[in-house]
Amino acid sequence: IGYWNFEEGPEQGEVMDLSINDNSGEISGDVEYIGDVPEQNCNTLSDWEWVTGEDTPILYFTQYQPNEDEFCVEMFASDGFCIADCSDSKYFVLEFEVNNLPTDINMGDEIPGFIFVDESYMTSYNSELEYAVTQLDNYYYLSDYTASWSDAQMTCSNLGGHLVTITSIPENEFVANIDGGYQGCGNACSGFWMGLSRQSLLCNSFDEINITFNICGCTDETACNYNPAANEDDGSCEYISPIDLGEDITTCEEFITLDAGEGYGSYEWSTGETSQTITVNDSGTYAVDVGNNQNNNNYAMSFNGIDGDDDLVQTTLDAPDGNSERTFQFYMKLNSIENLANNTGCVLAYGLEANTQLFEILVYDGGLSINTYGNWASFGNTILDTNYHHYALVIPQGADINEAILYQDGNELFVTDFDYSISLSLNTINDLPIQFGTNIDDNFNSGAYQHLDGNLDEISIWDIALSQEQIIQSIDCPLVGDEEGLLGYWNFEEGPNEGQVLDLSVNGNNGTISGATYSLDTSEQMCQTSTCYGSDDINITFSICGCTDETACNYNTEANEDDGSCWYISDDSCDCTGNILDCNGICGGDSVLDNCDNCDSDPTNDCFQDCSGIWGGDSVLDECGNCNGDGPQFICWDGEIVCLEQDCDEQLGCIDVTACNFNPNATTDDESCIYPNDCSNCENIELTDTQIINLAYGWSFFSTYLCPIEPDISSVMEEQVNNGNVIIVKDENGDIYWPEFSLNNIGDLVNGKGYLIKTHESSLLNIDGYLLDYSYPISIPEGWSYLGYLHQESYLIEDMLAPLTQYDNLIIAKDEQGNVYWPFFNTNNIETMSPGKGYQIKTETETIFSYPANSNGRYGYNGNPIDYYSRFDQPIQTGNNMTIGIPEKAWVDQPSEGDIIIIYDNNGLIAGQSKYRKEGTVITVWGDDELTREKDGLSINEDCVLKLWERDQEIMKDININSWEEGSSRYVINGISIAKSVLTISDRNKQIIKITDVIGRDVKSNNKKAILFYIYNDGSVEKKYSLK
């Protein structure tokens, strides 16, 4: 009913009833307050405590107050207090004590978020309150926004004041009516926070604990994984591997290669080079910086939106409210895009679920949308895959929701559709802090409309509208955490062991995880997030190396490092130049000791051995070379006395009538004949001649030892052309004379050159001209050329081409029959060179060639063909061929003497053949003549088919050439192919069953000079010739 403890003291003027019935009393007479009080067993702490520490009792609570479940006091109405939940959001009054005013605020100045309460403010609402204001010394401000009790007290304290307290009845009445004055609704409005709260009810016993949640990580700035946000080191620091270029180097080398070692992410040398190694050749100090770049994006947050549970992360951040500017950034990837147009999920949400006072970012309608409880705006169908994409939603200052801008991977997008039931304006109230993964709006609290099914990473919230450039920079590189305008930044890199989601901004709005899990499937970023470096340097000195011993022969005065190259006077020398002592003891002297022990430098008195072998003897040779002889004794026919009969004069001179210096009186040729080197005459005497040349049917080579009077090819061939015999003439350069088409780009014949001709029949070619000297210089190009023959007699080809083979310049020579002279294979089936004939040769290098004189006598040429055995059709001479050589060492199984190697085309046409030779086998392979309609040889690039006829067994074997030393089996004009490995394979299934002559009679295979037909068991028949 009533409780009076008299603790109000004498200043109050009345006795306060502390019960809820307010039965206060008046003091009359001699009653007074004294300090003599009973002692109580418990020094009870006040049940209620003002924020200033004052113990002024509460004047009065409203009816049914205080309750026992709540702890913070609000002024409910002008007649009392009530208790409320401390987390409720309410207006509040800021009080400044007159004796403790802040130095940075002048009383009455405007404070953002507050209204100054003075006499005019109160009297404008209720003139009867003027008396209360006049009795107060302190200053008061009323907030124009709501906050929790603790946030309100913290704000007041930060400004230098405190939540309002009551120390007198006038102050009580004044404060009780402030709220009504502001709101304009009198005592009908709800109350506001007071600086009063319920404290401990325990007696003389209390305790407290301070809990600090540190951000753990590597705090060493030199470490690779330094975490600038960490305030406690967890021992996780990692460092770059030390770099060591080694000790300083002094070297005689021309250059040195420096290696910084592998495994680093970057290299930067003092030379500007960025490779792992560099090569230097100048003395100096070389330094290198190495770095290891690391991307620390290891975790993202995963939300399972299909299990029906609320997977979310709840932070403590009160995001921007009202229609203020703001930016939301995040990476997102969805687990599925099936039926995306009809499904949704919440990315983030906060605010009050009423009217337009919440704010949500949803996956909706195939893309991202904004929801404000009844109002929404969509950016269209922009989510096309399940990859990570970066999103930034920007709300400019004062913008409606349809004016929001979305950036997807830095690309600007605008609202494509929107609707509203209340207003497009934003009116967000930060009643509920930011949460990720689940929405707030009950309109969407069902199935996929509520929960995000995917991953989020790198979430940041700003109270400014970021520009497109700032957004793109955020895509490339992660945030630091102290950026201007950054309210919260969660990158989830603390991992599952931390137990909470850390806010890496300076505001520390950490989050609580409910159902969501950490994922290793993270977004990729363009730049590296952590870099650590190492460096080293080395000094390189390039010395001048040489012999530094002054006593050495090769002492180098400039050398500063000895390289061990010193050498000295040898034991058998007397100086460094290698001189020796002569017989007189003089170093480098020229005195010598002759066989008679005379030492001097005069060779005229040297001791000699006489003709009888005695040193210093006096025996001498006579004129005839006889020791101590009597001299010439033989008398020649002309009276001359000579030593021997063959020493007599024989009237020597030139006996060649074609020579310019022919001597008709000479009896013996003294090889003094002189011939002209061009078509000029000897002493103006015209020495003309006619050379008759046999032209074979078909293709052949010809040349002349004359210088034609009319050298043009058309003049030389005039008679042949008139007879219709000439088809075509070619020179070594590919120029042709083709009468049928009146084509002549050969022009004059070149002295010493051969020419390739094709005729309809064999004939005689007559050439008139001046005799050329056989030694006329002939220009021979590198490679293939046509060589004429300038001797008037036939001589051995080895002797004639000796100037070319002497220096290994000649590779091969061929005649018109396909016979070859091939020094490499020691093969020569040309044997002799003959007048009128031409030859095709191949040389290693360009040269000037002259035929030598024949020193071994003349060699006759009988015109008979080479004795060549063959049982097969002869190949046709087509004017073009190639040469195949098979060295003896190439055979896996050597053939026998008399075996024949045959070259076929793919249709069985024989294009070449030759007998096996132990010295090496050479086969001329004839190509197809393009001037005939029939195929008469191998085509260009056609493979040769090689077979071996074994004479003794009378069987045919296939020849497989496994590899080639040079060339191949394909036909190339003038090609040279040399086999490396040859294998013969028997055709065991093909056997001869009968041999007949041309009239079908059975014959033996050794019939001489007969045409034979070989009949095989597979039905094939071969016609062969026996020329034995």
KEVEXVEX-277560 format. One record per residue (C-alpha): x, y, z. Coordinates in steps of 0.5 Angstrom, whole numbers, padded with zeros to 4 digits, always signed. Layout:
N
XYZ
...
***
This chain:
1028
+0000+0000+0000
+0006+0005+0002
+0013+0005+0003
+0017+0011+0005
+0025+0010+0006
+0026+0017+0007
+0032+0017+0002
+0030+0023-0002
+0033+0027+0003
+0031+0034+0006
+0032+0038+0000
+0026+0034-0004
+0021+0038+0001
+0017+0032+0002
+0017+0024+0003
+0017+0020-0003
+0012+0014-0003
+0016+0009-0007
+0011+0004-0008
+0006+0004-0014
+0001+0008-0010
+0004+0014-0010
+0002+0016-0002
+0007+0021-0001
+0007+0025+0005
+0009+0033+0008
+0013+0034+0013
+0011+0039+0019
+0013+0041+0025
+0020+0039+0028
+0021+0033+0024
+0027+0033+0021
+0032+0028+0017
+0038+0025+0021
+0044+0020+0019
+0042+0016+0025
+0040+0010+0021
+0039+0002+0023
+0044-0002+0020
+0042-0008+0015
+0045-0014+0014
+0046-0013+0007
+0048-0007+0003
+0043-0008-0002
+0045-0004-0009
+0040+0000-0012
+0035-0004-0016
+0035+0001-0021
+0041+0006-0023
+0042+0012-0027
+0047+0013-0033
+0050+0018-0029
+0051+0014-0022
+0046+0018-0018
+0041+0015-0013
+0035+0019-0014
+0029+0015-0013
+0024+0014-0019
+0019+0019-0017
+0013+0014-0020
+0012+0008-0025
+0005+0008-0028
+0000+0003-0026
+0002-0005-0026
+0010-0003-0027
+0015-0005-0026
+0015-0012-0029
+0020-0017-0027
+0022-0019-0035
+0025-0013-0038
+0030-0008-0036
+0030-0001-0039
+0026+0005-0037
+0022+0009-0042
+0018+0016-0040
+0011+0013-0042
+0007+0019-0040
+0007+0025-0036
+0005+0021-0030
+0010+0016-0030
+0015+0011-0032
+0015+0004-0035
+0019-0002-0037
+0021-0004-0044
+0025-0009-0048
+0032-0006-0048
+0033-0008-0056
+0026-0004-0058
+0028+0002-0062
+0025+0008-0059
+0026+0016-0059
+0031+0018-0053
+0033+0025-0050
+0040+0027-0050
+0042+0031-0044
+0048+0036-0043
+0050+0037-0035
+0052+0045-0035
+0058+0043-0031
+0061+0039-0036
+0059+0041-0043
+0063+0039-0049
+0068+0044-0052
+0066+0042-0059
+0059+0044-0059
+0055+0050-0057
+0049+0049-0053
+0043+0051-0058
+0047+0049-0064
+0044+0044-0069
+0046+0037-0068
+0045+0032-0074
+0039+0027-0072
+0037+0032-0066
+0032+0038-0064
+0034+0043-0059
+0029+0043-0053
+0029+0050-0050
+0023+0055-0047
+0020+0057-0054
+0020+0050-0056
+0016+0048-0049
+0012+0054-0049
+0010+0053-0056
+0007+0046-0054
+0004+0048-0047
+0005+0055-0044
+0004+0052-0037
+0011+0049-0038
+0015+0055-0038
+0016+0055-0030
+0019+0048-0031
+0024+0051-0036
+0026+0057-0032
+0028+0052-0026
+0033+0048-0030
+0040+0049-0031
+0042+0043-0036
+0041+0043-0044
+0036+0038-0047
+0036+0035-0055
+0031+0030-0057
+0032+0025-0063
+0029+0025-0069
+0030+0017-0070
+0029+0011-0066
+0035+0006-0063
+0036+0001-0058
+0037+0003-0051
+0045+0001-0051
+0045+0005-0058
+0042+0011-0055
+0046+0011-0049
+0053+0010-0053
+0051+0016-0058
+0049+0021-0052
+0056+0019-0049
+0060+0020-0056
+0057+0027-0056
+0059+0028-0049
+0052+0028-0046
+0048+0022-0043
+0041+0019-0043
+0037+0024-0040
+0036+0023-0032
+0031+0026-0027
+0034+0030-0021
+0028+0034-0019
+0020+0034-0020
+0021+0040-0025
+0025+0036-0029
+0021+0030-0028
+0015+0034-0031
+0019+0038-0036
+0022+0031-0039
+0015+0028-0039
+0012+0033-0044
+0018+0033-0049
+0016+0027-0053
+0009+0030-0053
+0011+0037-0056
+0016+0034-0061
+0010+0029-0064
+0005+0034-0063
+0000+0028-0060
+0001+0030-0052
+0001+0024-0048
-0002+0019-0052
+0004+0018-0056
+0009+0012-0054
+0015+0014-0049
+0022+0015-0050
+0028+0012-0047
+0031+0015-0040
+0038+0014-0037
+0035+0009-0032
+0036+0001-0032
+0035-0005-0028
+0041-0007-0024
+0044-0013-0021
+0039-0015-0015
+0045-0019-0011
+0048-0016-0005
+0055-0014-0005
+0057-0019-0010
+0058-0018-0017
+0063-0020-0023
+0064-0018-0030
+0067-0021-0036
+0070-0018-0042
+0069-0022-0049
+0073-0020-0055
+0073-0024-0061
+0079-0023-0065
+0081-0024-0072
+0086-0029-0072
+0091-0030-0078
+0098-0028-0080
+0100-0021-0077
+0107-0021-0080
+0107-0016-0086
+0113-0020-0089
+0110-0026-0089
+0106-0028-0096
+0100-0029-0093
+0100-0023-0088
+0092-0021-0086
+0092-0014-0085
+0085-0015-0082
+0088-0020-0077
+0089-0017-0069
+0092-0024-0067
+0097-0028-0070
+0095-0036-0071
+0102-0038-0073
+0100-0039-0080
+0105-0034-0083
+0108-0037-0089
+0114-0034-0092
+0118-0034-0099
+0123-0039-0100
+0130-0036-0099
+0134-0034-0106
+0141-0035-0106
+0145-0032-0112
+0151-0035-0109
+0158-0032-0107
+0161-0027-0111
+0165-0029-0117
+0171-0027-0121
+0172-0031-0127
+0176-0031-0134
+0170-0033-0138
+0167-0029-0143
+0160-0029-0140
+0157-0032-0134
+0149-0034-0133
+0146-0032-0127
+0140-0036-0124
+0135-0034-0119
+0132-0041-0118
+0126-0044-0120
+0119-0044-0117
+0118-0036-0116
+0112-0033-0119
+0116-0027-0121
+0123-0024-0123
+0126-0017-0123
+0133-0016-0125
+0137-0010-0124
+0138-0010-0131
+0131-0010-0133
+0130-0017-0135
+0124-0021-0132
+0127-0028-0133
+0129-0034-0128
+0136-0033-0131
+0140-0028-0135
+0147-0028-0138
+0152-0022-0137
+0159-0020-0139
+0160-0014-0136
+0163-0013-0129
+0159-0010-0123
+0153-0012-0118
+0147-0015-0120
+0141-0016-0116
+0134-0019-0117
+0128-0019-0113
+0123-0025-0113
+0116-0025-0111
+0111-0031-0110
+0103-0029-0112
+0098-0032-0108
+0090-0032-0109
+0087-0033-0102
+0080-0034-0105
+0079-0041-0102
+0072-0041-0099
+0065-0038-0101
+0058-0039-0098
+0054-0045-0100
+0046-0044-0099
+0042-0050-0100
+0035-0047-0103
+0032-0054-0104
+0032-0057-0097
+0026-0053-0095
+0031-0050-0089
+0033-0043-0088
+0040-0043-0090
+0042-0036-0088
+0048-0032-0085
+0045-0026-0080
+0050-0020-0079
+0049-0015-0074
+0050-0009-0080
+0044-0004-0080
+0044-0002-0087
+0043+0004-0090
+0035+0006-0089
+0030+0011-0092
+0032+0013-0099
+0039+0014-0098
+0044+0012-0103
+0047+0005-0103
+0051+0000-0106
+0051-0008-0106
+0056-0012-0109
+0057-0020-0109
+0059-0026-0113
+0054-0031-0114
+0053-0037-0118
+0047-0042-0118
+0046-0049-0117
+0041-0050-0123
+0038-0045-0128
+0032-0050-0130
+0025-0047-0129
+0029-0040-0127
+0024-0036-0130
+0019-0038-0124
+0023-0040-0119
+0027-0035-0114
+0031-0034-0108
+0034-0029-0103
+0041-0026-0104
+0040-0021-0098
+0035-0018-0094
+0034-0013-0088
+0029-0008-0086
+0022-0008-0083
+0017-0013-0086
+0011-0007-0087
+0009-0003-0092
+0016-0001-0096
+0020-0001-0090
+0024-0007-0092
+0029-0008-0098
+0031-0015-0101
+0035-0017-0107
+0032-0023-0110
+0033-0028-0116
+0027-0028-0120
+0024-0028-0127
+0030-0030-0130
+0035-0025-0127
+0036-0020-0121
+0030-0016-0118
+0029-0012-0112
+0023-0013-0107
+0021-0007-0102
+0014-0011-0099
+0009-0010-0105
+0014-0006-0109
+0019-0010-0114
+0023-0008-0120
+0026-0013-0125
+0033-0013-0129
+0030-0018-0134
+0033-0025-0136
+0040-0024-0135
+0042-0031-0131
+0044-0035-0137
+0049-0040-0134
+0051-0043-0127
+0058-0040-0127
+0060-0035-0122
+0058-0027-0124
+0060-0021-0121
+0054-0016-0119
+0053-0009-0116
+0046-0006-0115
+0047+0001-0114
+0042+0006-0111
+0043+0013-0112
+0041+0018-0107
+0033+0019-0107
+0032+0014-0113
+0026+0010-0113
+0027+0003-0114
+0025+0003-0122
+0032+0008-0122
+0036+0003-0119
+0042+0001-0123
+0045-0007-0124
+0052-0008-0126
+0053-0015-0128
+0061-0017-0129
+0062-0009-0130
+0056-0009-0135
+0051-0003-0134
+0044-0006-0134
+0037-0002-0132
+0030-0004-0130
+0026-0007-0135
+0020-0008-0131
+0017-0006-0125
+0010-0006-0121
+0008-0003-0114
+0002-0003-0110
+0004+0003-0105
+0010+0007-0108
+0016+0007-0112
+0020+0011-0107
+0025+0007-0102
+0023+0008-0095
+0027+0002-0092
+0028+0002-0084
+0034-0002-0081
+0029-0006-0076
+0032-0012-0078
+0040-0013-0079
+0043-0015-0086
+0042-0023-0087
+0044-0027-0093
+0041-0033-0097
+0033-0032-0094
+0028-0027-0095
+0024-0023-0090
+0018-0022-0094
+0012-0027-0092
+0009-0026-0099
+0015-0030-0101
+0016-0035-0095
+0014-0041-0099
+0019-0046-0103
+0024-0043-0108
+0021-0036-0107
+0025-0036-0100
+0031-0039-0100
+0037-0038-0105
+0040-0045-0108
+0047-0043-0110
+0054-0040-0107
+0055-0033-0105
+0062-0030-0105
+0066-0023-0104
+0059-0019-0101
+0060-0012-0099
+0055-0006-0097
+0056+0001-0098
+0053+0007-0096
+0055+0011-0103
+0053+0010-0110
+0060+0007-0113
+0062+0009-0120
+0062+0004-0126
+0070+0004-0125
+0070+0003-0118
+0066-0003-0119
+0070-0006-0125
+0076-0005-0120
+0073-0009-0115
+0072-0015-0120
+0079-0015-0121
+0082-0015-0114
+0079-0016-0107
+0078-0010-0102
+0082-0008-0097
+0077-0007-0092
+0078+0001-0090
+0075+0004-0096
+0071+0010-0096
+0064+0008-0095
+0064+0001-0094
+0060-0001-0088
+0061-0009-0089
+0065-0014-0092
+0065-0021-0092
+0069-0026-0096
+0068-0032-0092
+0076-0033-0092
+0076-0035-0085
+0073-0042-0086
+0069-0047-0083
+0073-0047-0076
+0072-0040-0074
+0065-0041-0072
+0062-0034-0075
+0063-0030-0081
+0068-0024-0080
+0066-0017-0083
+0073-0015-0086
+0071-0008-0086
+0073-0003-0080
+0066-0004-0077
+0066-0011-0075
+0059-0013-0076
+0061-0021-0076
+0055-0026-0078
+0052-0032-0075
+0051-0038-0080
+0045-0042-0080
+0045-0048-0084
+0049-0045-0090
+0056-0048-0091
+0063-0046-0093
+0064-0048-0101
+0071-0049-0104
+0068-0047-0111
+0070-0040-0111
+0070-0034-0115
+0076-0033-0120
+0079-0026-0119
+0084-0022-0124
+0089-0020-0119
+0093-0024-0114
+0091-0022-0107
+0098-0023-0103
+0105-0022-0105
+0111-0023-0102
+0118-0022-0104
+0125-0024-0103
+0132-0021-0106
+0139-0022-0107
+0145-0019-0111
+0152-0022-0113
+0158-0018-0115
+0161-0021-0122
+0168-0019-0124
+0171-0021-0131
+0178-0021-0130
+0184-0021-0136
+0186-0028-0135
+0193-0030-0138
+0200-0032-0136
+0202-0027-0130
+0209-0030-0129
+0215-0025-0132
+0220-0031-0133
+0215-0035-0138
+0215-0034-0145
+0208-0032-0146
+0208-0027-0140
+0202-0022-0141
+0203-0015-0138
+0195-0014-0138
+0193-0020-0134
+0191-0020-0127
+0189-0027-0126
+0193-0033-0128
+0190-0038-0132
+0195-0043-0132
+0197-0042-0139
+0205-0040-0138
+0210-0044-0142
+0217-0044-0142
+0224-0045-0146
+0224-0052-0147
+0230-0056-0145
+0232-0057-0153
+0231-0049-0154
+0235-0043-0153
+0230-0038-0153
+0222-0037-0153
+0222-0037-0161
+0224-0045-0161
+0232-0043-0163
+0237-0048-0161
+0245-0047-0160
+0249-0048-0167
+0255-0052-0167
+0259-0045-0165
+0254-0045-0159
+0250-0039-0161
+0243-0039-0160
+0239-0038-0167
+0246-0038-0170
+0247-0041-0177
+0253-0045-0177
+0252-0052-0178
+0257-0058-0177
+0258-0062-0184
+0260-0069-0184
+0267-0068-0184
+0266-0064-0177
+0267-0057-0180
+0263-0052-0176
+0261-0046-0180
+0256-0042-0184
+0259-0043-0191
+0256-0048-0195
+0261-0048-0200
+0266-0051-0196
+0261-0056-0193
+0264-0063-0193
+0260-0068-0199
+0260-0075-0200
+0263-0077-0207
+0260-0081-0212
+0263-0087-0209
+0260-0086-0202
+0266-0083-0199
+0265-0076-0195
+0270-0072-0197
+0273-0076-0202
+0275-0074-0209
+0271-0078-0214
+0267-0075-0219
+0262-0077-0224
+0263-0076-0231
+0258-0073-0236
+0255-0079-0237
+0254-0080-0230
+0259-0085-0229
+0263-0085-0222
+0271-0083-0224
+0268-0085-0232
+0271-0083-0238
+0265-0078-0241
+0262-0079-0247
+0264-0084-0252
+0258-0086-0257
+0259-0082-0264
+0252-0081-0267
+0250-0080-0274
+0251-0073-0274
+0258-0074-0271
+0256-0072-0264
+0259-0076-0259
+0254-0078-0253
+0254-0082-0248
+0249-0087-0250
+0246-0088-0257
+0239-0086-0255
+0242-0079-0253
+0243-0078-0261
+0239-0072-0264
+0232-0075-0267
+0230-0069-0271
+0225-0067-0266
+0219-0063-0267
+0211-0063-0268
+0209-0068-0273
+0201-0066-0272
+0199-0063-0279
+0193-0060-0275
+0198-0056-0271
+0200-0049-0272
+0207-0051-0271
+0207-0057-0275
+0214-0059-0277
+0215-0063-0283
+0222-0065-0282
+0221-0067-0275
+0222-0075-0274
+0220-0075-0267
+0214-0072-0264
+0217-0067-0258
+0210-0066-0256
+0211-0058-0258
+0205-0058-0262
+0201-0052-0261
+0193-0051-0262
+0189-0045-0263
+0184-0044-0257
+0179-0041-0261
+0176-0041-0268
+0182-0036-0270
+0187-0039-0275
+0195-0040-0274
+0199-0035-0277
+0193-0033-0282
+0192-0040-0285
+0185-0043-0285
+0185-0050-0282
+0178-0053-0283
+0176-0060-0283
+0169-0064-0283
+0167-0068-0277
+0162-0074-0279
+0158-0076-0273
+0154-0082-0273
+0147-0080-0270
+0143-0086-0267
+0136-0087-0268
+0132-0084-0262
+0135-0081-0256
+0143-0080-0256
+0148-0075-0255
+0153-0071-0260
+0159-0066-0259
+0164-0064-0264
+0172-0062-0263
+0171-0057-0269
+0169-0050-0268
+0163-0049-0273
+0164-0044-0279
+0156-0043-0278
+0155-0045-0271
+0148-0043-0270
+0144-0050-0268
+0139-0049-0274
+0145-0048-0279
+0149-0054-0276
+0142-0058-0277
+0140-0056-0283
+0141-0062-0287
+0138-0066-0282
+0132-0062-0282
+0131-0062-0289
+0131-0069-0289
+0126-0069-0283
+0130-0073-0279
+0131-0068-0273
+0125-0068-0268
+0128-0064-0262
+0135-0062-0259
+0137-0060-0252
+0142-0057-0248
+0145-0057-0241
+0141-0051-0239
+0134-0054-0242
+0134-0049-0248
+0131-0053-0254
+0131-0053-0262
+0125-0056-0264
+0124-0055-0272
+0117-0057-0272
+0115-0051-0268
+0120-0046-0271
+0123-0046-0264
+0130-0044-0263
+0133-0042-0256
+0140-0045-0256
+0143-0041-0261
+0150-0042-0263
+0154-0048-0261
+0158-0047-0255
+0165-0050-0255
+0166-0056-0251
+0159-0058-0250
+0155-0064-0251
+0148-0064-0254
+0142-0069-0253
+0138-0070-0260
+0132-0074-0262
+0132-0077-0269
+0127-0081-0273
+0132-0085-0275
+0140-0086-0275
+0144-0082-0280
+0151-0078-0281
+0151-0071-0278
+0157-0067-0282
+0160-0061-0279
+0165-0056-0282
+0169-0052-0278
+0176-0050-0275
+0180-0055-0271
+0179-0054-0263
+0185-0055-0258
+0183-0061-0254
+0185-0057-0248
+0180-0052-0250
+0178-0049-0243
+0171-0052-0242
+0166-0048-0236
+0163-0054-0232
+0157-0051-0227
+0156-0055-0221
+0151-0060-0221
+0149-0063-0228
+0151-0061-0235
+0153-0064-0242
+0160-0065-0244
+0163-0065-0251
+0169-0069-0253
+0175-0065-0256
+0180-0071-0257
+0180-0073-0264
+0182-0080-0262
+0178-0085-0257
+0181-0085-0250
+0180-0088-0243
+0175-0084-0239
+0179-0085-0233
+0185-0081-0236
+0180-0076-0240
+0176-0074-0233
+0182-0075-0229
+0183-0067-0227
+0175-0068-0225
+0176-0074-0221
+0183-0072-0218
+0180-0067-0213
+0173-0071-0212
+0169-0066-0216
+0166-0071-0221
+0160-0075-0218
+0158-0079-0224
+0158-0079-0232
+0153-0082-0236
+0153-0084-0244
+0147-0084-0248
+0146-0092-0247
+0145-0091-0240
+0152-0093-0238
+0156-0090-0233
+0163-0088-0230
+0161-0088-0222
+0168-0087-0218
+0164-0088-0212
+0162-0095-0214
+0169-0096-0218
+0164-0097-0224
+0166-0096-0231
+0162-0099-0236
+0163-0093-0241
+0170-0095-0241
+0172-0090-0247
+0170-0083-0249
+0170-0082-0257
+0170-0077-0262
+0163-0074-0264
+0159-0077-0257
+0157-0073-0251
+0156-0074-0244
+0152-0072-0238
+0156-0071-0232
+0155-0069-0225
+0160-0065-0221
+0160-0062-0214
+0163-0055-0215
+0163-0051-0221
+0170-0051-0225
+0174-0050-0231
+0176-0056-0234
+0181-0058-0240
+0182-0065-0243
+0189-0067-0241
+0194-0070-0247
+0193-0078-0247
+0200-0080-0244
+0198-0088-0245
+0197-0088-0252
+0191-0088-0256
+0186-0093-0255
+0182-0095-0261
+0174-0096-0261
+0171-0102-0265
+0164-0100-0264
+0162-0106-0261
+0157-0106-0256
+0159-0108-0249
+0159-0116-0248
+0152-0116-0244
+0148-0122-0242
+0141-0121-0241
+0135-0126-0242
+0130-0120-0241
+0127-0115-0246
+0132-0109-0246
+0130-0102-0243
+0128-0096-0248
+0133-0091-0248
+0128-0085-0247
+0133-0079-0247
+0132-0078-0239
+0134-0083-0234
+0136-0084-0226
+0142-0088-0223
+0141-0093-0217
+0147-0095-0214
+0147-0101-0209
+0154-0102-0205
+0156-0109-0204
+0155-0108-0196
+0148-0106-0197
+0146-0113-0199
+0143-0117-0193
+0144-0124-0198
+0149-0122-0203
+0147-0125-0210
+0152-0129-0214
+0156-0127-0220
+0151-0127-0227
+0145-0125-0223
+0141-0120-0226
+0138-0114-0222
+0132-0111-0226
+0128-0105-0225
+0120-0105-0227
+0115-0100-0227
+0108-0102-0224
+0106-0105-0230
+0111-0109-0231
+0115-0105-0236
+0123-0106-0236
+0126-0099-0235
+0133-0102-0233
+0137-0108-0232
+0145-0109-0230
+0149-0115-0228
+0151-0116-0220
+0158-0113-0219
+0162-0115-0212
+0165-0108-0213
+0158-0105-0213
+0152-0105-0218
+0150-0099-0222
+0143-0099-0225
+0141-0094-0230
+0133-0093-0230
+0130-0090-0236
+0124-0085-0235
+0118-0084-0240
+0119-0080-0246
+0114-0075-0246
+0115-0074-0254
+0112-0081-0255
+0105-0083-0254
+0107-0090-0251
+0109-0091-0244
+0116-0093-0245
+0119-0091-0238
+0118-0089-0231
+0114-0083-0230
+0116-0078-0225
+0116-0080-0218
+0113-0087-0220
+0116-0092-0215
+0121-0097-0218
+0120-0104-0217
+0126-0108-0216
+0127-0116-0218
+0133-0120-0218
+0134-0126-0223
+0138-0132-0220
+0141-0135-0226
+0143-0141-0223
+0136-0142-0220
+0133-0139-0225
+0128-0136-0220
+0126-0129-0219
+0126-0125-0213
+0123-0119-0210
+0128-0114-0208
+0126-0110-0202
+0130-0104-0200
+0129-0102-0193
+0133-0096-0193
+0137-0091-0197
+0143-0088-0196
+0141-0082-0201
+0135-0081-0205
+0129-0086-0206
+0126-0091-0210
+0122-0086-0214
+0124-0084-0221
+0127-0077-0221
+0130-0075-0228
+0138-0075-0227
+0137-0077-0220
+0142-0081-0216
+0140-0086-0211
+0144-0090-0206
+0141-0096-0202
+0143-0097-0195
+0140-0104-0194
+0137-0109-0199
+0133-0115-0197
+0131-0120-0203
+0125-0124-0202
+0123-0131-0206
+0116-0131-0209
+0116-0139-0207
+0109-0139-0210
+0111-0138-0217
+0115-0143-0221
+0117-0144-0228
+0113-0150-0231
+0115-0150-0238
+0120-0146-0243
+0118-0146-0250
+0121-0142-0256
+0117-0138-0261
+0114-0144-0264
+0112-0147-0258
+0117-0153-0257
+0120-0154-0251
+0127-0152-0250
+0132-0152-0245
+0134-0145-0241
+0141-0145-0244
+0139-0145-0251
+0144-0140-0254
+0141-0133-0258
+0134-0135-0258
+0127-0132-0256
+0125-0136-0250
+0118-0136-0247
+0118-0138-0239
+0111-0140-0237
+0109-0140-0229
+0104-0144-0225
+0100-0138-0224
+0099-0137-0231
+0104-0131-0233
+0109-0132-0239
+0115-0128-0239
+0119-0127-0246
+0126-0127-0245
+0132-0126-0250
+0138-0131-0249
+0144-0127-0252
+0150-0132-0250
***
